[in-house]
Amino acid sequence: MKFIHKAILMTIVLAILGYNFCTVIINQGEIGVVLNFGKPVRFLMEPGLFFKLPDPLHSVTRIDSRLMMLQPRASEFLTKDKKNIIQESSICYKIIDPLLYLKTLQSPEALERRLTDMMYSHSGQLLGLSELSDLVNVDKEKMKLDAMNTALTKELKDETKQYGIHVENVFIKRISLPQQNKSAVYERMRAERDRIAKKYLAEGEEIALRIRAKADKESREIIASAQKESSILRGNAEAEAMRIYGETYPKNPDFYSFMKSLETYKTIFDENSVIILDEKSPILKTLFSGGK
Amino acid sequence: MKLTKTTVPVLIVFIATIGYLATGIFSTESGEHVLIERLGKVQTTVTNPGIHFKFPYPIERSIRAKVSKVQKVTIAELSGSSLEGFTGDENLLLLKAMVNFNIKNLEHYYYSVKDVKTLLKDVSHSAMTLHLGKMAVDDIMTSGKATLRANLKKHIQLELDHIKAGINIVSVELKDIAPPKDVSKAFKEVSDAKEKKQRIVNNAEGYYNSTLPKSRGKNKKIIHEAQAQASEIVDRATGEAQAFTELLAEYKRAPKIVKQQQYYSMLKTIKKSAKMSVDAGTENNTYYIEKKKPAK
């Protein structure tokens, strides 16, 4: 084998060995900690390729520098108006100063314990100053859950600085009541529903009554207008009749009044009438004349 | 070219190099993004579909994901049952939410948050508690649902953008909105009452709708009767006038006879109904002209 071939081969072997033992790639979203026999000597804050001494002089561990979620267990707190409230929150945080973090907390477990303790203590404080109506309220002015979330975030943000931790946000996920305190709420809800149900029924009756009254009124109006129209019709007819009679009468007033009285007699006598005729009455003259 | 001892290794190295570089060729589909990292650092995000080249491992690394694919997280209890939350008027209400999302920014999606789905769930749950706590129970159960959904979507998106989670919220669905079991009967009674109210009102409207046509019918009937009566009156007058005129002609020819005839005809008519008796003056005897009782 020629010298040049040996040289190429050696370069390749050295490159592979050097790459494996003397470099480290730090990915996005992580921080590399170069340890010299367990003691951190260098922090690789940016992603990229870094040179180091080979193991065991320099070993590298990685810390996740992305935002992480911590979900402390739901816990019970007492409000200002002496109500037990269950609150559950989660914390969104990340490690920004690995040196400080390793010096003060060392492990993720310790970090989570510390964050949980802080969360409970500040939640207890804030809830102790609030009433239930501050946490839930249809009036947006009085609803202070937003503000409470912000306050809690700020408190945790300030307090975690000393540990090299950045708290991005706190999310209050749940506001609830212990099981034994719910019955009072249920009772109140039932009473309220009852009231609403009664209100619906009363409203229905009222509307129905109005509609029926309107129907009756309009129907009376319709009938009244018919009666009015028929009175007019009859009146006009009577007038017409009068005119006709009036035209007829002057032809012979005497005979007309004679005929009119005969007509009237026909109508005024009925089966209840008894007519007593005098024997000298002209109509009986022939009856008593004996046919002479 | 003749193969010599020198050219063979060069050829091998050349082919190996080509083969090595060829591992850097990759293709993408539409809706797929690929993150290219060089030595751990994000270089670029390939967003357009087609054939692309990157440096081979270990220099560059690629992470691909279907960003347009809609994914879903459910906001509920661990058991899958609905969450119980406080409404603004201090009622307890059960509900579940489904948040549909896709990836907006692949780099942010991978490197901002360790467990982005947990973040999404917590942000959504928190938003739900917040917005539920601002609304009245009746509002949420009826017309306010759409508002709640819109508010949730807006709120969640805002929080996620603030954190740079690289997520786009497609929609928020609210499911199984219901009162707790202990009060469901009372809620049912309200909806029953609502229905009953509607029924009462409908009945009244039915009455209205049936009464008016009846009255209008009656109206027509009254008018028709009046019209009939009116023409009757006029007809009778006309008839009588005509009869009188004809009789008058008779009368002018023989006044006495006509008068007498008319008079007796009147008496006959009366006799059909009325009783008649004759008073015989001082002798005190009365003749009855009895009429047969009409057969009933």
Interface residues (C-beta under 8 A of the other chain):
Chain A: H5 I8 Y19 I25 I26 N27 Q28 G29 E46 P47 G48 L49 D64 R66 L67 M68 M69 Q71 S89 S90 C92 L132 S133 L135 V136 N137 V138 D139 K140 M143 L145 D146 N149 E168 N169 F171 I172 K173 R174 I175 S176 L177 K182 S183 V185 Y186 R188 M189 R190 E192 R193 D194 I196 A197 K198 Y200 L201 E203 G204 E205 I207 A208 L209 R210 I211 R212 K214 A215 D216 E218 S219 R220 I222 I223 S225 A226 Q227 E229 S230 S231 L233 R234 N236 A237 E238 E240 A241 M242 I244 Y245 E247 T248 K251 N252 F255 Y256 F258 M259 L262 Y265 K266 F269 D270 E271 N272 S273 V274 I275 I276 L277 D278 E279 K280 S281 I283 L284
Chain B: P9 V13 E37 L39 G40 K41 V42 P58 L83 E84 G85 F86 T87 G88 D89 E90 N91 L92 E107 Y110 Y111 S112 V113 K114 D115 T118 L119 D122 V123 H125 S126 T129 L130 L132 G133 K134 M135 A136 D138 E159 H162 I163 P179 P180 D182 V183 A186 F187 E189 V190 D192 A193 K194 K196 K197 Q198 R199 I200 V201 N203 A204 E205 Y207 Y208 T211 L212 K214 S215 R216 K218 N219 K220 I222 I223 E225 A226 Q227 Q229 A230 S231 E232 I233 V234 R236 A237 T238 E240 A241 F244 T245 L247 L248 Y251 P255 K259 Q262 Y263 Y264 S265 M266 L267 T269 I270 S273 A274 K275 M276 S277 V278 D279 A280 G281 T286 P294
